[in-house]
Amino acid sequence: METEVTQINLYKDGDAWCALIGDDIQSGTCGFGQTKSDALRALAISLNLNSTPAIIEPNTFRKD
């Protein structure tokens, strides 16, 4: 079984955090959120939506 390593760039973009796989937002896959965690969750959603950027809004996830 082969393992692939993918680099995720995590940076502040205006008022939001961006989690990006690829060279830039236009050609890569990304997610945005108010926190680093939200941006990473949005990136995971984007990967499942065939690279459509996702945005996690505050209070989207329940905290049980």
Secondary structure, 3 states (H helix, E strand, C coil): CCCCCCCCEEEEECCEEEEEECCCCCCCEEEEECCHHHHHHHHHHHHHCCCCCEEECCCCCCCC
